[in-house]
Amino acid sequence: MSMRKHSMLRSVVLSIFGASLLAGTAFGQGMTQGIMSPPANMRPPGLKNVGIEQHLNDQIPPDLVFRDETGQAVRLGDYFGRKPLILNLVYYQCPMLCGEVLSGLESALRVLKFDVGKEFDVLTVSFDPKETPEMATAKKAEFLRRYGRAGAAEGWHFLTGTQSSITALTKAAGFDYEYDPKTGQFGHATAIMVLTPQGKIAQYYYGVEFAPKDLRLGLIQASQNKIGNVVDEVLLYCYHYNPDTGKYSAIVGRILKIAAGTTIFMLGTFLIVMFRLGSVSERKQRAL
C-alpha cells in the first residue's frame, strides 16, 4: 500500500474512533443527575421558608420599580426587550453566601467570550429593603474592577428597592428567603436565573460556582440563537438543559446519530477516493 493510501486510511480510522469516543463520553454525561431544592416540609427548622421553586417560562413583572446604583428610579422592564439577561438576588452586606455567588458569577463571566453589556446584561438585585444605592454603587465598583472589561458598566446593573417590589420580584422568581432578627441576617438559597430578552425565566443555575459552558449555552438558547455561532448551534442540538440539575446534559440519541452519520460519510468518502485512485492506477498501467 502506498504512503498516500496509508495516510488516508489512518485519517479515516482516527475519525471513526473519535466519533465513537464522543458518543461514549456523551452517554456517560447523560447519566449524571443532580438534586433540586427540597420541598418546604423537608427543610430543616429555621429554613422552612428558604429555597427555590422553579417558575420556568414565567414573566418577571416589568412594572416593578427599583433604584439603580445612581439612585435613579427604574422599571425592570427598562432592561427588557434587547438581549438575554442574568438575574441574581443577593444582599450587599451579606457576610457569607452572597459574596460567593457574585464571585462565582464574575469568574464564569470572565471566562465567557461574550461581554456583559454587549451580548447580554446582568441584573443584581438586593432583597434587603434597608440597603441603599450607595451600597449598590460600592458593590458594582468592586465587581466591575474584577471583571475588567470595557462597557460592562452599561450592562451590569445593581439595584435596591422597597419591600413591596422585592416581595413581588422574589415571588415571581420562586426565590424564598427568611430574615432572622436575632442575627440580623437572611437565610436564603444560592442561584442565578437566565432570562429571555422579554424577561421570562428560561433557566436556573444553582450553587456558588457556574460552569461557563452551561452559562454560554443558556444565554444563547434564551436569545433564540441570536448570539453565538454555528458550533454553538450544533452543541445545542446535542445537549439540552436539565431543570432538575441546572446543567446541560447530552442527548445521547442525537449524538449517536451524528457519530453514525460522520462514520458513514467518512467511510463513503474513503471508498470513493480509493476507487478513483485505483481507476487512475489502472489507466496508467494500461498506458504503459
C-alpha positions in Angstrom: 0.0 0.0 0.0 1.4 3.4 -1.0 2.2 6.0 1.7 -0.7 8.2 0.5 -3.2 5.5 0.8 -1.9 4.5 4.2 -2.2 8.1 5.4 -5.8 8.4 4.2 -6.7 5.1 5.8 -5.2 6.3 9.1 -7.2 9.5 9.0 -10.5 7.7 8.4 -9.8 5.3 11.3 -9.0 8.1 13.6 -12.1 10.0 12.6 -14.3 6.9 13.2 -12.6 6.3 16.6 -13.1 10.0 17.6 -16.8 9.9 16.7 -17.2 6.7 18.8 -15.4 8.2 21.7 -17.6 11.3 21.5 -20.7 9.1 21.6 -19.4 7.2 24.6 -18.5 10.3 26.5 -21.9 11.8 25.8 -23.6 8.6 27.2 -21.6 9.0 30.5 -22.5 12.6 30.8 -26.1 11.9 30.1 -26.3 9.6 33.1 -25.3 12.4 35.5 -28.1 13.7 37.7 -28.4 16.4 40.3 -30.7 17.3 43.2 -33.1 20.3 43.3 -34.0 22.2 46.4 -36.1 20.1 48.8 -39.7 20.9 49.4 -40.6 23.1 52.3 -41.8 20.3 54.5 -38.4 18.6 54.2 -36.3 21.6 55.1 -34.5 21.9 58.4 -36.0 24.0 61.3 -35.4 27.7 60.7 -35.2 27.3 57.0 -38.8 26.3 56.2 -39.3 29.4 54.1 -35.9 29.2 52.4 -35.5 27.6 49.0 -36.1 28.0 45.2 -39.2 26.9 43.4 -38.7 27.0 39.6 -41.0 29.2 37.7 -39.8 28.4 34.2 -41.3 30.5 31.4 -42.9 32.8 33.9 -42.7 36.5 33.3 -40.7 38.7 35.7 -43.0 41.7 36.2 -41.7 44.6 34.1 -43.5 47.3 36.0 -41.7 46.7 39.3 -39.8 49.9 40.4 -36.3 49.8 41.9 -33.4 52.2 42.2 -30.2 51.7 40.3 -26.8 52.4 41.7 -27.1 56.1 41.0 -30.3 56.4 42.9 -32.5 56.8 39.8 -35.9 55.1 39.8 -36.0 52.4 37.1 -38.6 49.8 36.0 -37.4 46.2 35.5 -39.0 46.5 32.0 -36.4 49.2 31.2 -33.9 46.3 30.9 -36.1 44.0 28.8 -36.5 43.8 25.1 -32.9 43.9 23.8 -30.8 40.9 24.9 -30.9 38.0 27.3 -30.2 38.7 31.0 -28.8 37.0 34.1 -30.7 37.8 37.3 -29.2 37.2 40.7 -30.8 38.0 44.0 -28.4 38.9 46.9 -28.0 41.4 49.6 -24.9 43.6 49.6 -24.0 43.3 53.3 -24.3 39.5 53.3 -21.3 38.1 55.3 -21.2 34.8 53.5 -23.1 33.3 50.6 -24.0 36.4 48.5 -20.3 37.3 48.1 -19.6 33.8 47.0 -22.4 33.8 44.4 -21.2 37.1 43.0 -17.6 35.9 42.9 -18.7 32.7 41.2 -20.8 34.6 38.7 -18.0 37.0 37.9 -15.4 34.2 37.5 -17.7 32.4 35.0 -18.4 35.7 33.1 -14.7 36.3 32.8 -14.2 33.0 31.0 -17.0 33.7 28.6 -16.1 35.3 25.2 -19.5 37.1 25.4 -19.2 40.5 27.0 -21.6 42.0 29.6 -23.3 44.9 28.0 -22.9 43.6 24.5 -24.4 40.1 24.1 -26.2 40.1 27.5 -26.9 42.1 30.6 -26.8 41.3 34.3 -29.3 42.4 37.0 -28.1 42.1 40.5 -30.9 42.9 42.9 -30.8 43.3 46.7 -33.6 41.6 48.6 -32.8 43.7 51.8 -35.1 46.8 51.7 -32.7 48.6 54.1 -29.9 48.6 51.6 -29.1 51.8 49.7 -27.9 52.9 46.2 -24.6 53.8 47.8 -24.1 50.2 48.8 -25.1 49.1 45.3 -22.5 51.6 43.9 -19.7 50.2 46.0 -20.6 46.6 45.1 -20.8 47.4 41.4 -17.4 49.1 41.5 -15.9 46.1 43.2 -17.1 43.6 40.7 -16.6 45.7 37.6 -13.0 46.1 38.8 -12.6 42.3 39.0 -14.4 41.7 35.6 -12.2 44.4 33.9 -13.9 44.6 30.5 -14.8 47.8 28.8 -18.5 48.6 28.5 -19.6 46.3 31.4 -20.8 49.3 33.5 -23.6 49.8 30.9 -24.7 46.2 31.2 -24.3 45.2 34.8 -26.9 46.9 37.0 -27.0 46.8 40.8 -30.5 47.6 42.2 -32.1 48.3 45.5 -35.8 48.6 46.2 -38.8 48.7 48.6 -40.2 45.7 50.4 -43.2 45.6 48.1 -41.1 45.5 44.9 -38.7 43.0 46.4 -41.5 40.7 47.5 -43.1 40.8 44.1 -39.8 40.0 42.3 -38.7 37.2 44.6 -42.2 35.6 44.4 -42.2 35.8 40.6 -38.7 34.2 40.6 -39.6 31.5 43.1 -36.9 32.7 45.4 -37.9 32.1 49.1 -35.8 33.6 51.9 -36.2 34.4 55.6 -34.9 37.1 57.9 -33.5 36.2 61.2 -34.0 39.1 63.7 -31.6 37.5 66.2 -28.6 37.7 63.8 -29.8 40.4 61.5 -29.1 38.2 58.6 -31.1 36.5 55.9 -31.4 32.8 55.3 -31.5 32.2 51.5 -30.6 29.8 48.8 -28.0 30.4 46.1 -28.8 30.5 42.4 -28.8 32.7 39.3 -31.5 32.8 36.6 -31.2 33.3 32.9 -34.0 35.4 31.4 -35.1 35.8 27.8 -34.9 39.4 26.3 -38.6 39.7 27.2 -37.9 39.0 30.9 -39.2 35.4 31.1 -37.4 32.9 33.2 -35.5 30.5 30.9 -33.2 28.6 33.3 -31.9 28.3 36.9 -28.3 27.6 37.9 -27.7 26.5 41.5 -24.8 26.9 43.8 -21.9 29.4 44.0 -19.9 28.3 41.0 -21.3 28.2 37.5 -20.0 26.3 34.5 -19.1 28.8 31.7 -20.1 26.3 29.1 -23.6 25.8 30.5 -24.0 29.6 31.0 -23.0 30.3 27.4 -25.4 27.7 26.1 -28.1 29.1 28.4 -27.7 32.6 27.1 -27.7 31.5 23.5 -30.8 29.5 24.0 -32.6 32.3 25.8 -31.7 34.6 23.0 -33.2 32.2 20.5 -29.8 31.7 18.8 -29.4 35.4 18.1 -26.0 35.3 19.7 -23.3 32.5 19.4 -22.0 30.7 16.3 -22.6 27.5 14.2 -20.6 25.4 16.7 -23.0 26.6 19.5 -26.0 25.6 17.4 -24.5 22.0 17.0 -23.9 21.8 20.7 -27.5 22.9 21.5 -28.7 20.2 19.1 -26.6 17.6 21.1 -27.2 18.9 24.6 -30.4 20.0 26.5 -30.9 22.0 29.7 -32.0 19.8 32.5 -34.0 21.8 35.1 -33.5 19.1 37.7 -29.8 19.6 37.7 -29.5 23.2 36.5 -27.0 21.9 33.9 -26.8 20.9 30.2 -26.6 17.1 29.6 -26.1 15.2 26.4 -29.0 13.9 24.3 -27.4 10.5 23.6 -29.6 9.6 20.7 -28.7 12.8 18.8 -25.0 12.4 19.4 -25.2 8.8 18.2 -26.9 9.9 15.1 -24.2 12.5 14.4 -21.5 9.9 15.2 -23.2 7.4 12.8 -23.6 10.0 10.1 -19.9 11.0 10.5 -18.8 7.4 10.3 -20.9 6.7 7.1 -19.7 9.9 5.5 -16.0 9.1 6.3 -16.3 5.6 5.0 -18.1 6.7 1.9 -15.5 9.3 1.2 -12.7 6.9 1.8 -14.2 4.3 -0.6 -14.8 6.8 -3.3 -11.3 8.2 -3.1 -9.8 4.7 -3.1 -11.9 3.7 -6.1 -10.8 6.7 -8.0 -7.1 6.1 -7.1 -7.5 2.5 -8.3 -9.0 3.6 -11.6 -6.2 6.1 -12.2 -3.6 3.4 -11.4 -5.2 1.0 -13.8 -5.2 3.6 -16.6 -1.6 4.4 -16.0 -0.7 0.7 -16.2 -2.7 0.3 -19.5 -0.9 3.3 -20.9 2.4 1.6 -20.2 
